[in-house]
Amino acid sequence: MPAEIYIDGASAGNPGLSGIGIFIKYEGTTESFSIPIGTYTNQEAEFLALIEGMKLCAERGYQSVSFRTDSDIVERAADLELVKNKSFQPFVDEIIQLKSAFPLFFIKWIPGRQNQKADHLAKEAIRLNQKN
């Protein structure tokens, strides 16, 4: 059974203070993460949410992962391992490297209404930035 990971990035401004939300479901347990990341664009925050989610799963030794994102650009970039906007290429390169840790890697686009938990966590992470 693959781990299910819901990810989202959010920015207060574009660019602005940003945060990522990661919600992991694995074998009946859940983990939630609100991670402040500093100043980024919204799309950069979306990419960083996937990268941090992948790192968390690798640290836990998960072999099969299924990511859910409401960012179509992140879903396409991770699936196809390429991106039209070359400013995002460093993120894609890191995603490709991290994918090697998982014998089974899936990523799927979902509507925002199905990603509310990760969205809430990402917005909380923006507030955590502001407290620092």
N, C-alpha and C positions, 0 to 999 in steps of 0.2 A: 504494500500500500504506500503510494508516494506521500510525502509531506505536501500539504497544501499551504502556499504562502501568498497572502494578499499584500500587495505593496502599493504605496502612493507617495508622491512627493508634492509639496505645496510651498508656495512663495508668497510673502506679503509684499508685493511689488514684483516687477519683472525687469531687472533683477531686484531682489530684496531678501530680507531675512527668510531663511528656508528651513524646512524640516522634512523628515521622512517618517513614514509610518509603515511598520511591518507587523503583520499578524500571521502567526504560524500555527497550523493545526497538524498534529502528528500523533497517531495511535491514541486518540482519545484525550490528548492534552493540548493546551493552547499556551502560546506565549505572545505577549504584546510589547512592541518597542516604539517609543517616540524619541527620535534622535535629532537634535538640533545640528545643523550642518553649516551655519554661517550664511553668507550671501551668494545666492545663485539665481539663475532663471528657473522658471517652473519646469521647463523640459529637462534642464540639467538635474534638478532635484528628482525628477522621475527616474532618470538613469541611475542616479546614486542610490535610490531606493532599491532598485534591482541588484546593484552591486553589493550593497550592504546585506540585503537578504540572502544573496548567494554566499557571502562570507559567513553569515550566521549558520546557514545550513551545512557548509563545509566543516565548520568548527564542531558541529554536532554529529558529524559523520553520516549524514543522510546520503543514501545512494540514489534515491529516486525522488525528484522534486518536481512539483507542478506549481508554477507561479501564475498569479492572476493580477492583471494590471488594467487600469482604465486608460492607459496611454497607448494609443495605436502606434506611435512612432517607436516607443520602447519595445513593444511586442514585435513589430516588424524587424527592427534592428537586431534584436536578440535571436530571432528565428532565422533570418536570412544572413546574419553576421555581416551586414553592411548598412550604411546610412548615406543618404544623399547629402546632407549637411555635414561637411567635413569637420566642422568645429566639434561635432559629437564623436568623431572617430576614436579619440582616446578612451571614451567610455566603452565603445564597442570592442576595442582591443582588450580591455580589461574583462569584459563579459566573456569574450571568446576564451581567454585564459582561464577564468573561473569555471567555465562549463566543463573543462576537462576533469574536474573533481567529481562529476556526477555521471555514472553510467547511463542514467535516464534523466533527461532534462526536458521539461515541457514548459511552454509559456503560452498563455491564452489571454486575449483581450476580453474584458467584461465591461458592461455598462457601469457607469459611476454609481448607480443605485445599488449595485451588487458589491460595491467596494467601500461601503460607508465606514466600516470598522477601521480600515487602513487610512481612509481620509481623515477621520476623527483623530487618529494617532499622529498623522502628519501635521495637522493644524495645532495639536497640543505641542508638538516639537517646535513650531514657530514661537509659541509663547515661552517655551523653555529658553530659546535663544535670547529673548528679550529680558529674561531674569538674570542672565549672566553679565 
